[in-house]
Amino acid sequence: MSHSHDDGVSSVVGTILMLAITVSVFGGFAVFALGYVSEKDDKVRSDLTVVSSTNSLLFAHKGGESLSAGGTIYVNVAGYERAIPLTDAGLAAHASQYGLTPRTLASLGLDNGWTVGDVVCIRGNGACIYPATEDVRGAFYVTANTLLLQQGDRGLQGIPRPDLVVTLQAQAPPTAYAGNSVVFTARVSNTAGIATSLAPSVRFQVDGTTLGTVAAAGTIAVGAHRDVTGPAWTATAGTHTLVLAVDPGNAIAEGDEGNNQISIPFNVGTGNPNPPHPFVDTNGDGLFTPGTDTAIPAADVTDGVYNAGGQGLVIPASVGPITASTITYTAGGDITVAVDLTATTNPLTLNAGGDIILDANTLSALNNNNDMNLNAGGSIQGAGVSMSVDGHLTVTANGPVDFSGGNIAVTFANRDLAITGASVDLDGATLASARDITVTASNGALSAVGLVLDAPGTARLRVANGGGIDVSGADLAAGTLQACLPTATTPTHKLTLSAATLLDDANDRIAVRIAGTACTQSAGTYTNYVDAYATHAARVES
Amino acid sequence: MRPDESGVSAVVGAVLLLALFASATTIYTVTTLPEWKADKEQVHQAQVRAELGSLKSDLEALAARREAGPVSATIPLEVPTVPLLQSTPAQGSLGISGSFLAGFSFTSNPFLFFQDDVAIANPDEALGPLCAANGKCVQALRSLEVGLVTTGIDAAADEARITLTIVDSAPTPNTVTATLAHRYVNTGCAADVRLAVGTVTRHVAPCAGSALGASGTPFRVNLLDDDYPLASTVARLAPPLSIQLASSATGGNPTVPTVAGTYAAAFSDSSGILRVVGQGVPTPSPLQPVAGQRIVYSPRYQAYPSQDLVLEGGALLVDAGGAAQAMAVDPSLRIAIDSASGRGSISWTLVQFTGDGTVSGSRDAKVEVRFLGMQDVVLSTSDDATQNCSPCAGIRLTTGTKGGWANHLNLATLAAGTGASATIAQDGTSTTLQLNSGGAGPVTRGWTLHIRLIQAAVEVR
C-alpha cells in the first residue's frame, strides 16, 4: 500500500482556514475603519473663537478648515432662546420676527462659507445680527448636530413671556405725618421675555385696605418701566404696611407670577416739625398735628404782625425769610421761629407768654433807633442766633436765656444791649454794643465761657442771686467792666476769670464789685486778673 | 464516491480572497488615511502655533526685565507619519520673509495739553508743573516747540510773545526764562522773531526770506534747538522740571496785535516713558516708523489646509492665502473709550525683528530671539472740543498679512465700542487704523497712544 505525501493535507481545511483568516482580518479592519469613518463624519478642524466684551459678542474663524455655510446660531435674548438659521431666508425671517435690521450671509461675511478671518457679529455696532443695546446673554453655534461655539447661558425654551416686578419709586410727601394726604408712586419694570400685551395695573393697599387699582399709561417693553401713581391716603400716626401688587388679576401671562407683589412697612409721626405753613400750636408741642393745631396762611405772618391769642405760634423754616416794616408776634404760649426776621422801619418784637424758641436764625431790626424786644414768660432758647439791632436790644425772660454761640450786635450810636434772665448762658457768644452792655442773671448763674464782649461804655455782668459769673477764656473789652456779685457766703458766688483777657486798652478799667467774700477766695482764679491789674491799672472795688 | 473537486481551486479561492482584501484595504486607505493625516497635521499646526506664541510672550517678558536673552523656540518641520500607511511625511519651512512696517501720523488741529491723560483747560497752564498726582514729573525735556499766530503787527510798538519759565528742583531752584518775541522791525522785513534768554536776545530767523512768516501767519520754533543757548541751559537743570508757558501781546499804533500760541513738547517722565504732547509730533519725530521683518512658518500639508503662521509686529497671524487671514495670537493691544472724559486710548506693543535664516526639510528648526532695546512713547492728540478731528491720528501697517491685522483691529474696535471714532481701512499694501473724534458712536474728543516698541534680533537655524 502506497501512501501519498499529501495524505495529511486537506484542501478544504486549508481553504477554510485561509477564509477564516481573511474574514477575520478584513472584518477587524472593517469594524475599526468603519467605526473611525463614522466617528469622523462631523469632526471640524477649525479654530473658532468667541470674542466678547460689554459692547459686542462675536464669533471668529481664526484658522484651520473652512466651514460650509449653514448651521444654527442660538441666542439667549433677555433670558429666552431664539434660533437663527444661518441662511439668507433664516436671517430674514429672524429679523422680521424681532424687528431687527435684516442681515444676509454676505453682509455677515459668510457668503463663501465660514473661512479664516471671517467674523460673525452677533451683537454690536455695525453689521451685526443684534444691536449693541440688545440684552444678549449668550450665544451658541451648532452645525451638523455638533456644538462648535458657546458663550454664556442658554435661554429658556418655549414662548417668551414678560416678567413684571413692582417697586416703590416715590412717596409724597417723603416723610408723612398724621393728617397728611400721602401719595405713593409704584414703578413697574418688565425684566424679561417680551413686551407686555396690555398696560399692567397696580393695586395699592395700606394695612389691607385697597386704596385703588391704577393702570399704567401703556404696555412695557423688555427692560423698560413705567411709573404708576396711586390714590391719596390720609395718614394716621403709627406703623403701617404698604402693599403694591402689579397685575393683581393676572391679566398678563408672565414667566414668573410669584414676584408681582411687595410689602413695605413705614411709620407715620404724630406731628410735623416743618409743615409747609405756619400754625397756631394748640397742644404746645411745636409740631403740626392736623385736626389739633390750626394752620395759618403764610401771608398772615409774612406781613409782620400776628397774635396767636392764648396759644403758641410756630413759624417753620418752610415759610422762608420774613421782611416787613414792623414785626410783632404775640402768643400766650410759646413762639417758635425757624426763619430769619427783618424789621425794616419799626421795632421787631416777640412777646411770648411761654418760651421763645429761635432756630439759629437771624433777627434784624434795621433803620436808626429801631429797637428789638424779646419778652418771654418762660425761657428764651436762642443758641447760635444772630441778632443785629440799630436801636436798643432788650431781652427779658423769666426763665433761662441761652444765647450760647450767638452773635449779638447793637450797631447804632448810643444804643444799649441788655439781657436779663433767671440764668444766662453766653458761652462762646459775641456781644457788641455801641455803648453799654448789661447782662443780668436774676436767679442763677451767668456763664460766659469764651464770650467776646466789646462795649466802649460800661459792660456790666450781674448776678443777683443763686450763682456766680464764669468768664473763663473770655475776651472782655469795655471802657469799664463791672462784675457784680451778690452778698453771699457760699463759694458759688465767685467770679471766675481763668485765662480771660480783661482789657484791651491802657485807659480801660475794671471794677469788680463784690458784696460778699466769696470772690476773694479760690486761689488761682485771679491769675489773669492780676496780670490785667498790673498792666492796665485795673482796680477792685468791694 | 468522492465528490468531483475538479472545478475547485484553493489557489484561485485564496487569490480571490486576497483581491477582496486588497480592494477593501485600498478603499479604506483612500477614505480614512486622509483623516488620520489631517488629524496629525492639525496637531502639528497647533504645536507650531503654540511654540511661536510662546516665543512672542517670552520676548515681551524679556523686554520687561530689560534682559538680552535669548529666548528660543524649536519648530518641528516634519509631521509624523501614519505608521505603515503613509510613506511620505508632510514638511514645511521656517524663515525670515518679507517686511512689516508701521507708520504713525498725527493731527495738525489745535490742541490742549495733557497731564497723565487729564486735559489742561487753560493752554497758558500747559506743561507746568508736570508733576501729577501719581508722582510722575518731567525728567528730561527733549524738545519744546512753540508756535505763534499773530495778526495786526504793523507798528514798532507791536509785539506778540510767548514766555517760557522753567524752574528746576535744585536745593536752591534755578529759574530759566525765555521770551519768543514776534515784532515789527523796520528794516525792510515785515516782521522779525527774536528769542531772548536773560539779557541775551538773538534773532531766531534771518530777516530776509524768513520762513517764519509775516504778520498773520503761523510759525514754529523748537526752543531747545542747539542754535540757541536755552538748550544747554536746560540740560544743566536738576529734574524734575516745572514748566510754564504763556502767550501775550502788546500793541501800539494803531492796532493791538492779537496772538494765538500753540505748543508741542517731548519729554521723559520719571518712569522713563517718552511723552509727546501738543500739536503734531515735534521735529524730528520721537516715534520713527517701525520697519521690521517677519518670521514665517510655511507648511506643506497633505490633508490639512496649508496656512502660513507669521510672527510679526508683536502678533502671530494665520495666512490662508488671499484675504483669508486672521490673528492667531493677539498682539498686546488695548483699545478703550473713557465715557467720562470722552477720550480714547490705545496701548500697543510693537516688535521690530531684524535677522536672517531659513530652514526647510525634515529636521527641527530653531528660532532664537535676542532683546536689543525698548522704547515707550506716549502721544496725546488734541482734546478736540468741537469733536471734529478726523483723523486725529493714524497708524498704518504695511505687511503681507494686512488682512489679518484689519480683521483683528475690527474685532478690537467692535469690542471697545469705538463706533466711528476708530475706523479700519485697507488698500493694496496696507491696513490703516484711523482715529477720529465725533461721528457715530461714543463721543470721543481725542486720543492718547502708548506705543511700546521692542527691538529684537532673530536668527533661524
Chai-1 contact restraints between the chains, C-beta under 6 A:
chainA,res_idxA,chainB,res_idxB,connection_type,confidence,min_distance_angstrom,max_distance_angstrom,comment,restraint_id
A,S11,B,A10,contact,1.0,0.0,6.0,A-B,restraint_1
A,G14,B,A10,contact,1.0,0.0,6.0,A-B,restraint_2
A,T15,B,A10,contact,1.0,0.0,6.0,A-B,restraint_3
A,T15,B,G13,contact,1.0,0.0,6.0,A-B,restraint_4
A,M18,B,A14,contact,1.0,0.0,6.0,A-B,restraint_5
A,T22,B,L17,contact,1.0,0.0,6.0,A-B,restraint_6
A,T22,B,F21,contact,1.0,0.0,6.0,A-B,restraint_7
A,F26,B,F21,contact,1.0,0.0,6.0,A-B,restraint_8
A,F26,B,A24,contact,1.0,0.0,6.0,A-B,restraint_9
A,A33,B,Y28,contact,1.0,0.0,6.0,A-B,restraint_10
A,A33,B,T32,contact,1.0,0.0,6.0,A-B,restraint_11
A,Y36,B,T32,contact,1.0,0.0,6.0,A-B,restraint_12
A,V37,B,T32,contact,1.0,0.0,6.0,A-B,restraint_13
A,K40,B,E35,contact,1.0,0.0,6.0,A-B,restraint_14
A,R45,B,Q42,contact,1.0,0.0,6.0,A-B,restraint_15
A,V51,B,L411,contact,1.0,0.0,6.0,A-B,restraint_16
A,S53,B,A415,contact,1.0,0.0,6.0,A-B,restraint_17
A,N55,B,G417,contact,1.0,0.0,6.0,A-B,restraint_18
A,S56,B,L414,contact,1.0,0.0,6.0,A-B,restraint_19
A,S56,B,A415,contact,1.0,0.0,6.0,A-B,restraint_20
A,K62,B,A326,contact,1.0,0.0,6.0,A-B,restraint_21
A,G63,B,V318,contact,1.0,0.0,6.0,A-B,restraint_22
A,G63,B,A328,contact,1.0,0.0,6.0,A-B,restraint_23
A,E65,B,P305,contact,1.0,0.0,6.0,A-B,restraint_24
A,T115,B,A324,contact,1.0,0.0,6.0,A-B,restraint_25
A,V116,B,V318,contact,1.0,0.0,6.0,A-B,restraint_26
A,V116,B,A320,contact,1.0,0.0,6.0,A-B,restraint_27
A,V116,B,A324,contact,1.0,0.0,6.0,A-B,restraint_28
A,V116,B,A326,contact,1.0,0.0,6.0,A-B,restraint_29
A,G117,B,A324,contact,1.0,0.0,6.0,A-B,restraint_30
A,G117,B,Q325,contact,1.0,0.0,6.0,A-B,restraint_31
A,G117,B,A326,contact,1.0,0.0,6.0,A-B,restraint_32
A,G117,B,N407,contact,1.0,0.0,6.0,A-B,restraint_33
A,G124,B,L414,contact,1.0,0.0,6.0,A-B,restraint_34
A,N125,B,G419,contact,1.0,0.0,6.0,A-B,restraint_35
